């Protein structure tokens, strides 16, 4: 599946907001009834509704009124719409972590480092030319070969720069997708809070008002069916409480997903920034310094040629020997003065390599964190599936 298609699927599957997640709180209700479980004594839960914003509190109150104790199947389907989309969300996030691996970036950066290390600034230093180079004028490390090597490396670095820019665009695209995932995760969190708050309100109403009133009526009438209705409501409250526990587990998944998404975003952002530093600063600086060094080489060669011509002229024109000698020496001195020290060039290249090493380190850390996130997401998805299976 292409990147564009994946983004389309994400937008299609998770285009619903909190309103859609709350639109059908009890699902389709096409489920078989569950057996009544033994009544359990539980402590009164802490109210969540008091911590909700006014709009969410209003929705929770409206939703609590829709919970009908006479509809036993409603408990099974209560909140399943949000849980189902949360499951799809977790699967999509896992797929994103698996398919959006930024491993190739590490290979590109390693290739760039390899090319930079192939270029040795010492080769530009005239002191490195040995006796045989002076005697025979041509060896494997001749100046012509060094210049050719630099030009070839420059072309390769240009191609690598294009690859890095493409990788940066992928990272930036991933940041937008992850931001969409983060916003959908936040919507699920708010929707689950409303479901849980509404359920807690209904449980409180049943246990503090509805059940005691029904029990008094049953005791007053002595009707056995009235007692059964009281027991049914008690069982309904217990099942609703268990259902809220499952929804709280789902809410915990959204709570854990938020920092995990941000962690992946931060790693991608750091890599994108480092790549941009390499493209916009490090590589141009390296190319400029190499261009200066190559220019100095050509100047040095021109000076040497000029010196030889001057010496030949000196031999032919003995009368002008002193004057030619003086001019030649002065010209040679001026031309031999370099604009950039070789040590400075070496330091510049060393800083560039350190920058790339740091980038690779960040990329490796990002891969490790994504692997951890993938493992955790798989575990959470399996846990949620097990919980959902228990409801069927």
C-alpha positions as CSV (number, residue, x, y, z in Angstrom):
1,X,0.0,0.0,0.0
2,X,1.4,3.4,-1.0
3,X,2.0,6.2,1.6
4,X,-0.8,8.2,0.0
5,X,-3.3,5.3,0.3
6,X,-2.2,4.7,3.9
7,X,-2.9,8.3,4.8
8,X,-6.3,8.1,3.1
9,X,-7.2,4.9,5.0
10,X,-6.2,6.7,8.3
11,X,-8.4,9.7,7.5
12,X,-11.3,7.4,6.4
13,X,-11.2,5.0,9.4
14,X,-10.8,7.7,12.0
15,X,-12.7,10.7,10.6
16,X,-15.4,10.4,13.3
17,X,-15.2,12.8,16.2
18,X,-16.5,12.5,19.8
19,X,-20.1,13.1,18.6
20,X,-19.9,10.0,16.4
21,X,-18.3,8.0,19.2
22,X,-21.2,8.8,21.4
23,X,-23.9,8.6,18.7
24,X,-24.7,4.9,19.4
25,X,-23.7,4.2,23.0
26,X,-25.3,0.7,23.0
27,X,-24.2,-0.6,19.6
28,X,-26.5,-2.7,17.6
29,X,-27.6,-4.8,20.7
30,X,-27.8,-8.0,18.5
31,X,-26.2,-10.0,21.3
32,X,-27.3,-13.0,23.3
33,X,-28.3,-12.4,27.0
34,X,-25.7,-13.2,29.6
35,X,-26.3,-15.2,32.7
36,X,-26.9,-13.3,35.9
37,X,-23.8,-13.3,38.2
38,X,-23.8,-13.4,41.9
39,X,-24.3,-10.1,43.6
40,X,-21.1,-8.5,44.8
41,X,-20.6,-5.8,47.3
42,X,-18.4,-3.0,45.9
43,X,-17.3,0.3,47.2
44,X,-18.9,3.5,45.9
45,X,-16.8,4.7,43.0
46,X,-15.3,8.2,42.8
47,X,-17.4,10.5,40.6
48,X,-15.7,11.3,37.3
49,X,-18.4,13.6,36.1
50,X,-17.3,16.4,38.5
51,X,-14.0,16.7,36.7
52,X,-15.4,16.9,33.2
53,X,-15.9,20.1,31.3
54,X,-19.4,21.5,31.2
55,X,-20.2,20.3,27.7
56,X,-18.9,16.7,28.5
57,X,-20.8,16.7,31.8
58,X,-24.0,17.6,30.0
59,X,-23.5,14.7,27.5
60,X,-22.7,12.3,30.4
61,X,-26.0,13.3,32.1
62,X,-28.0,12.8,28.9
63,X,-26.3,9.5,28.2
64,X,-27.0,8.3,31.8
65,X,-30.7,8.9,31.2
66,X,-30.6,6.6,28.1
67,X,-29.3,3.6,30.1
68,X,-32.3,1.4,30.7
69,X,-32.1,-1.3,33.4
70,X,-34.8,-3.2,31.6
71,X,-32.6,-3.6,28.5
72,X,-30.1,-6.3,29.6
73,X,-28.4,-6.5,26.2
74,X,-27.6,-2.8,26.3
75,X,-24.8,-3.3,28.9
76,X,-22.9,-5.7,26.6
77,X,-22.9,-3.1,23.7
78,X,-22.4,0.0,25.9
79,X,-19.4,1.9,24.7
80,X,-18.4,-0.7,22.1
81,X,-18.4,1.9,19.3
82,X,-15.6,3.8,21.0
83,X,-13.8,0.6,21.9
84,X,-14.0,-0.7,18.4
85,X,-12.6,2.4,16.9
86,X,-9.9,2.5,19.6
87,X,-9.0,-1.1,18.5
88,X,-8.7,0.0,14.9
89,X,-6.7,3.0,16.0
90,X,-4.2,0.8,17.9
91,X,-3.9,-1.4,14.9
92,X,-3.3,1.5,12.6
93,X,-0.7,3.0,15.0
94,X,1.1,-0.4,15.1
95,X,1.0,-0.6,11.3
96,X,2.4,3.0,11.2
97,X,5.3,2.0,13.5
98,X,6.1,-1.1,11.4
99,X,5.8,0.4,7.9
100,X,7.2,3.9,8.6
101,X,10.6,2.6,9.7
102,X,13.2,5.2,9.1
103,X,16.0,2.7,8.9
104,X,17.1,3.7,5.3
105,X,18.0,7.1,6.7
106,X,20.7,5.5,8.8
107,X,22.1,3.9,5.7
108,X,22.1,7.2,3.8
109,X,23.9,9.0,6.6
110,X,26.4,6.2,6.9
111,X,27.1,6.5,3.1
112,X,27.6,10.2,3.5
113,X,30.1,9.7,6.3
114,X,31.9,7.1,4.3
115,X,32.3,9.5,1.4
116,X,33.5,12.3,3.7
117,X,36.1,10.0,5.3
118,X,37.4,9.0,1.9
119,X,38.5,12.6,1.4
120,X,41.7,13.1,3.4
121,X,42.7,16.8,3.8
122,X,46.3,15.7,4.3
123,X,46.4,14.8,0.6
124,X,46.2,18.5,-0.2
125,X,49.3,19.4,1.9
126,X,52.5,19.8,-0.2
127,X,54.6,18.5,2.7
128,X,53.0,15.1,2.1
129,X,54.6,14.6,-1.3
130,X,57.5,12.2,-1.0
131,X,60.9,12.0,-2.7
132,X,59.7,9.8,-5.5
133,X,56.8,12.2,-6.3
134,X,59.4,15.0,-6.8
135,X,61.7,12.7,-8.8
136,X,59.2,11.2,-11.2
137,X,56.3,13.6,-11.0
138,X,53.6,11.0,-11.1
139,X,52.5,8.4,-8.6
140,X,49.1,7.0,-7.5
141,X,48.6,9.9,-5.1
142,X,49.4,12.6,-7.6
143,X,47.6,15.9,-7.4
144,X,45.6,15.2,-10.6
145,X,44.2,12.1,-9.0
146,X,43.4,13.8,-5.8
147,X,41.5,16.6,-7.6
148,X,39.6,14.0,-9.7
149,X,38.8,12.1,-6.5
150,X,37.4,15.3,-4.8
151,X,35.3,16.1,-7.8
152,X,33.8,12.6,-7.9
153,X,33.1,12.6,-4.2
154,X,31.4,16.0,-4.6
155,X,29.0,14.5,-7.2
156,X,28.3,11.5,-4.9
157,X,27.5,13.8,-2.0
158,X,25.1,15.8,-4.2
159,X,23.2,12.6,-4.9
160,X,23.2,11.7,-1.2
161,X,21.9,15.1,-0.4
162,X,18.9,14.5,-2.6
163,X,18.2,11.2,-0.8
164,X,18.5,12.9,2.6
165,X,16.0,15.6,1.5
166,X,13.6,12.9,0.4
167,X,14.0,11.2,3.7
168,X,13.4,14.5,5.5
169,X,10.1,15.0,3.6
170,X,9.0,11.5,4.7
171,X,9.8,12.3,8.3
172,X,7.8,15.6,8.1
173,X,4.9,13.7,6.5
174,X,5.0,11.2,9.3
175,X,4.9,14.0,11.8
176,X,1.5,15.2,10.4
177,X,0.2,11.6,10.4
178,X,1.2,11.1,14.0
179,X,-0.4,14.4,14.9
180,X,-3.6,13.1,13.4
181,X,-3.3,9.9,15.4
182,X,-2.7,11.9,18.6
183,X,-5.8,14.0,18.1
184,X,-7.9,10.9,17.4
185,X,-6.5,9.3,20.6
186,X,-7.5,12.4,22.5
187,X,-11.0,12.2,21.1
188,X,-11.3,8.5,22.2
189,X,-10.1,9.5,25.7
190,X,-12.8,12.2,26.0
191,X,-15.5,9.9,24.6
192,X,-14.6,7.1,27.0
193,X,-14.6,9.6,29.9
194,X,-18.2,10.5,29.0
195,X,-19.2,6.8,28.8
196,X,-17.6,6.1,32.2
197,X,-19.0,9.2,33.9
198,X,-22.5,8.4,32.5
199,X,-22.3,4.8,33.8
200,X,-21.1,5.9,37.2
201,X,-24.0,8.3,37.4
202,X,-26.4,5.5,36.5
203,X,-24.9,3.1,39.1
204,X,-25.2,5.8,41.8
205,X,-28.9,6.4,40.8
206,X,-29.7,2.7,40.9
207,X,-28.0,2.0,44.2
208,X,-29.1,5.1,46.1
209,X,-32.6,5.7,44.7
210,X,-34.0,3.2,42.2
211,X,-33.1,-0.1,44.0
212,X,-34.0,1.1,47.5
213,X,-37.4,2.4,46.3
214,X,-38.1,-0.8,44.4
215,X,-37.1,-2.9,47.5
216,X,-39.5,-0.9,49.7
217,X,-42.3,-1.5,47.3
218,X,-41.5,-5.2,47.1
219,X,-41.4,-5.5,50.9
220,X,-44.7,-3.6,51.2
221,X,-46.5,-5.6,48.5
222,X,-44.9,-9.0,49.2
223,X,-45.0,-9.7,45.5
224,X,-42.4,-12.3,44.5
225,X,-42.0,-10.8,41.0
226,X,-41.3,-7.4,42.6
227,X,-38.4,-9.0,44.5
228,X,-37.2,-10.5,41.3
229,X,-37.3,-7.0,39.7
230,X,-35.1,-5.7,42.5
231,X,-32.6,-8.5,42.0
232,X,-32.6,-7.8,38.3
233,X,-31.7,-4.2,38.9
234,X,-29.0,-5.2,41.4
235,X,-27.5,-7.5,38.8
236,X,-27.8,-4.8,36.1
237,X,-25.9,-2.4,38.3
238,X,-23.1,-5.0,38.9
239,X,-22.8,-5.8,35.2
240,X,-22.7,-2.1,34.4
241,X,-19.9,-1.6,36.9
242,X,-18.0,-4.4,35.3
243,X,-18.6,-2.9,31.9
244,X,-17.2,0.4,33.2
245,X,-14.1,-1.4,34.4
246,X,-13.5,-2.6,30.8
247,X,-14.0,1.0,29.5
248,X,-11.5,2.2,32.1
249,X,-9.0,-0.2,30.7
250,X,-9.6,1.1,27.2
251,X,-9.2,4.6,28.5
252,X,-5.8,3.6,30.0
253,X,-4.7,2.6,26.6
254,X,-5.4,6.1,25.3
255,X,-3.5,7.6,28.2
256,X,-0.5,5.4,27.5
257,X,-0.7,6.0,23.7
258,X,-0.4,9.8,24.1
259,X,3.3,9.9,25.4
260,X,4.2,7.1,23.0
261,X,3.0,9.1,20.0
262,X,4.8,12.2,21.2
263,X,8.0,10.1,21.8
264,X,8.0,9.0,18.1
265,X,7.2,12.5,17.0
266,X,10.1,14.0,18.9
267,X,12.5,11.4,17.5
268,X,11.3,12.1,13.9
269,X,11.6,15.8,14.5
270,X,15.2,15.5,15.8
271,X,16.2,13.5,12.8
272,X,14.6,15.9,10.4
273,X,16.4,18.8,12.0
274,X,19.7,17.0,11.9
275,X,19.2,16.1,8.2
276,X,18.4,19.7,7.4
277,X,21.5,20.8,9.2
278,X,23.5,18.4,7.0
279,X,21.8,19.6,3.8
280,X,21.7,23.3,4.5
281,X,24.9,23.8,6.5
282,X,27.4,21.0,6.8
283,X,27.4,19.8,3.2
284,X,27.6,23.3,1.6
285,X,30.4,24.3,4.1
286,X,32.3,21.1,3.2
287,X,32.0,21.8,-0.5
288,X,33.1,25.4,-0.1
289,X,36.2,24.4,1.8
290,X,37.1,21.8,-0.7
291,X,36.6,24.3,-3.5
292,X,38.9,26.7,-1.8
293,X,41.5,23.9,-1.3
294,X,41.3,22.9,-4.9
295,X,41.8,26.5,-6.0
296,X,44.8,26.8,-3.8
297,X,46.2,23.7,-5.4
298,X,45.8,25.2,-8.9
299,X,47.5,28.4,-7.7
300,X,50.4,26.4,-6.3
301,X,50.8,24.6,-9.5
302,X,50.7,27.9,-11.4
303,X,53.4,29.3,-9.1
304,X,55.6,26.3,-9.7
305,X,55.2,26.6,-13.4
306,X,55.9,30.3,-13.3
307,X,59.0,29.6,-11.2
308,X,60.3,27.1,-13.7
309,X,59.8,29.6,-16.6
310,X,61.6,32.3,-14.6
311,X,64.5,30.0,-13.9
312,X,64.8,29.1,-17.7
313,X,64.6,32.7,-18.6
314,X,67.3,33.4,-16.0
315,X,69.6,31.0,-17.6
316,X,69.1,32.5,-21.1
317,X,69.2,36.1,-19.9
318,X,72.3,36.3,-17.7
319,X,72.3,40.0,-17.7
320,X,68.9,40.1,-16.0
321,X,69.6,37.2,-13.7
322,X,69.5,39.2,-10.4
323,X,66.4,41.1,-11.3
324,X,64.5,38.0,-12.5
325,X,65.6,36.0,-9.5
326,X,64.3,38.7,-7.1
327,X,61.0,39.0,-9.0
328,X,60.6,35.3,-9.1
329,X,61.2,34.8,-5.4
330,X,58.8,37.6,-4.4
331,X,56.2,36.3,-6.7
332,X,56.6,32.8,-5.4
333,X,56.3,34.0,-1.8
334,X,53.1,35.9,-2.5
335,X,51.5,33.0,-4.3
336,X,52.6,30.5,-1.7
337,X,50.6,32.2,1.0
338,X,47.5,30.1,1.5
339,X,44.1,31.6,2.3
340,X,42.9,28.6,4.4
341,X,45.1,26.3,6.6
342,X,44.9,22.6,6.1
343,X,44.4,22.2,9.8
344,X,41.3,24.4,9.6
345,X,39.9,22.3,6.9
346,X,40.6,19.1,8.9
347,X,38.8,20.7,11.9
348,X,35.8,21.6,9.7
349,X,35.6,18.1,8.4
350,X,35.9,16.6,11.9
351,X,33.0,18.7,13.1
352,X,30.9,17.6,10.2
353,X,31.6,13.9,10.9
354,X,30.8,14.4,14.6
355,X,27.5,15.9,13.5
356,X,26.7,12.9,11.3
357,X,27.7,10.5,14.1
358,X,25.3,12.2,16.5
359,X,22.5,12.0,13.9
360,X,23.1,8.3,13.5
361,X,23.0,7.9,17.2
362,X,19.7,9.7,17.4
363,X,18.4,7.5,14.6
364,X,19.5,4.3,16.4
365,X,17.8,5.5,19.6
366,X,14.7,6.2,17.6
367,X,14.7,2.7,16.1
368,X,15.1,1.2,19.6
369,X,12.2,3.4,21.0
370,X,10.0,2.4,18.1
371,X,10.7,-1.2,18.7
372,X,9.7,-0.8,22.3
373,X,6.6,1.1,21.3
374,X,5.7,-1.7,18.8
375,X,6.1,-4.3,21.5
376,X,4.0,-2.4,23.9
377,X,1.3,-1.7,21.3
378,X,1.1,-5.4,20.4
379,X,0.7,-6.3,24.1
380,X,-2.0,-3.6,24.5
381,X,-3.8,-4.7,21.4
382,X,-3.8,-8.3,22.6
383,X,-5.0,-7.3,26.0
384,X,-7.9,-5.3,24.5
385,X,-8.9,-8.1,22.2
386,X,-9.0,-10.5,25.2
387,X,-11.2,-8.1,27.0
388,X,-13.5,-7.7,24.1
389,X,-13.7,-11.5,23.6
390,X,-14.9,-11.9,27.1
391,X,-17.9,-9.8,26.3
392,X,-19.0,-12.0,23.5
